[in-house]
């Protein structure tokens, strides 16, 4: 397993994944609001999410989204801090995510930007 600090010693290793909890806006007919989910951005540019951290590697993800060509950025329209959105190239869906801090939001935006422009 290659950890962040070892990456320079192994230049051919795929860039590290980004993972962590984010709140995802739910807009279904029944449920509305924000749900805490475990997100994993894989080195191949696909964003997977699970209900819980422990589900990664044990269960199928709730959804997998290809980020290449997606539009991402900070969103202030919802009046909530640390919100950013992702509009994948395929489909007509908009994902709204909420991080716990500005630093965490920037970490995700930087990682997603690398996946959007491989």
C-alpha positions in Angstrom: 0.0 0.0 0.0 1.4 3.4 -0.9 0.6 6.3 1.4 0.7 10.0 0.5 4.3 10.6 1.6 5.6 7.6 -0.3 4.1 8.7 -3.6 7.3 10.5 -4.8 9.2 7.3 -4.5 6.7 5.5 -6.7 5.9 7.9 -9.6 3.9 5.3 -11.6 1.4 4.7 -8.7 -2.0 6.2 -9.5 -2.7 9.4 -7.6 -4.1 8.8 -4.1 -7.8 8.7 -3.7 -9.8 11.1 -1.6 -12.2 9.7 0.9 -14.3 10.9 3.8 -17.7 11.9 5.0 -19.7 14.6 3.3 -23.4 15.5 3.6 -25.2 15.0 0.3 -28.4 16.8 -0.4 -31.4 14.5 -0.9 -34.2 15.6 -3.2 -36.3 12.6 -3.6 -40.1 12.8 -3.6 -40.2 11.4 0.0 -37.0 12.5 1.6 -35.6 16.0 1.5 -32.6 17.4 3.4 -29.0 16.3 3.9 -27.7 12.8 4.5 -24.2 12.0 5.8 -22.5 9.6 3.4 -19.0 8.1 3.0 -17.5 9.2 -0.3 -14.5 7.7 -2.1 -12.9 9.3 -5.1 -11.0 6.6 -7.0 -7.8 7.3 -9.0 -9.8 6.5 -12.2 -12.0 9.5 -11.7 -15.1 7.8 -10.4 -16.8 9.0 -7.2 -18.4 6.2 -5.1 -20.5 6.7 -2.1 -21.7 4.5 0.7 -24.1 4.8 3.6 -21.2 4.2 6.1 -17.4 4.1 6.1 -17.5 0.4 7.1 -19.4 -0.4 3.8 -16.5 0.5 1.6 -15.0 -2.7 0.2 -17.8 -4.8 1.7 -21.0 -3.6 0.0 -21.7 -2.2 -3.4 -21.7 1.6 -3.5 -25.1 3.3 -3.4 -24.0 5.1 -6.6 -20.9 5.6 -8.8 -20.5 8.8 -10.8 -17.9 9.5 -13.5 -16.3 12.9 -12.8 -14.4 13.4 -16.1 -15.8 16.5 -17.8 -18.1 17.4 -14.9 -18.7 20.9 -13.7 -17.7 21.4 -10.1 -17.6 24.5 -7.9 -18.7 26.3 -4.7 -22.4 26.9 -4.4 -23.9 29.7 -2.3 -27.5 29.4 -3.6 -28.6 27.2 -0.7 -27.5 29.6 2.1 -25.4 27.0 3.8 -21.6 27.2 4.4 -19.1 24.8 2.7 -21.5 23.7 0.0 -20.2 22.7 -3.4 -21.9 21.1 -6.4 -21.0 18.6 -9.1 -22.8 18.4 -12.4 -21.7 15.2 -14.2 -21.4 15.3 -18.0 -23.8 12.5 -18.5 -27.3 12.6 -17.1 -29.2 15.6 -15.8 -28.4 15.3 -12.1 -26.8 17.9 -9.9 -25.1 16.7 -6.7 -24.9 19.1 -3.8 -22.3 18.3 -1.1 -21.6 20.0 2.2 -18.3 19.7 4.0 -17.6 20.3 7.7 -15.1 23.1 7.1 -13.7 25.3 4.4 -10.4 23.3 4.4 -12.3 20.1 3.9 -14.3 21.6 1.0 -11.1 22.8 -0.7 -9.6 19.3 -0.3 -12.5 17.8 -2.1 -12.7 20.5 -4.8 -9.0 20.0 -5.6 -9.3 16.2 -5.8 -12.4 16.4 -7.9 -10.8 19.0 -10.2 -8.0 16.5 -10.9 -10.7 13.9 -11.8 -12.6 16.3 -14.0 -9.4 17.2 -15.9 -7.3 14.0 -15.9 
